[in-house]
Amino acid sequence: MTDNSISGRTRVCGVIGDPIEHTMSPAMHNAVFRQLGLNYVYVAFRVTAGELKKAIDGMRALDIRGLNVTIPHKVAVMPFLDHIDLLAEKIGAVNTIINDRGKLTGYNTDATGFLQALAERSVEPRGKKVLLLGAGGAARAIGFALADAGAYPVILNRKEELSWAEELGQRIGKAYNIPVGVGELKEDNLKDALPDSNILVNATSVGMTPNANQSPVPADLLCSNLVVFDAVYNPFETRLLREAKAAGAQTIDGLEMLVWQGALAFQIWTGQTAPVEIMRKAALQVLKA
Ligand code: NAP
């Protein structure tokens, strides 16, 4: 499908957020629509917080088939939907909406995309101890996803916002009836927790461009029996992942999660399996540009 073949039958998908200019989703989804010859188009809409309800009303009125939802709307959008998937309900955030003849259902494919990124590398979270760094939006989806998959997360966040981590830990613990340790993100706690952990997840923004020379974990604490996942995808290989690789650990980059959240959204909207390689290639092209 090329832009020239947009017709009266073209189905519209898109992403809403504010800001939205730097999103990689249009490149990923349009590449797949073209590849599979699907009569769909994907566009980015800047929607301010005050216009969110109107935007969702517009989704119904214009029969937009699917929307991704990004910062700052993932929580605020929920009351405007007709149905919320169980995992998204527990997380308290939605990043994907499907419109079935005016009935809107919300999902969280950040969470399922993260789990799929692990599964693709044969990493089984069930029964594993996971050290999760951060307590923001990404950490929230990842923490619930881990508990949902039977893992035991321990959350470390920087001191200033420790109450966020405490609240997140309590919510996950209550939802899954598991103990969730919470602490300050500092070297002593990393030293204590890492030898006991099977998987390390960075869900902070530490190491993201323009601070690509930073890492949330000192290199000498990394070891070969860890799986290290970094949610940061810009740069594609972070300092944490480079140092983890050098220590002999298995590493998984944030682009995998980004691509899988897109692939799972695509499957929800079209009912077809997404060719993830095409999505990854399109995302990498945008990153390199
Ligand atoms: P967010 O809600 O703003 O949360 C940022 C987190 O990073 C918070 O826990 C914050 O701690 C922590 N943090 C920020 N600066 C820090 C520092 N200097 N030292 C220690 N901790 C620090 O952002 P988000 O949406 O969760 O995104 C976090 C990262 O994940 C970003 O790089 C984003 O691009 C990436 N991400 C990737 C995907 C993917 O699909 N791969 C999806 C979503 C996000 P405080 O609470 O103390 O502020």
Residues whose N, C-alpha, C, O or C-beta is under 5 A from the ligand:
A	BS01	NAP	G134 A135 G136 G137 A138 A139 R158 E161 A203 T204 S205 V206 M208 A231 V232 Y233 G254 L255 M257 L258
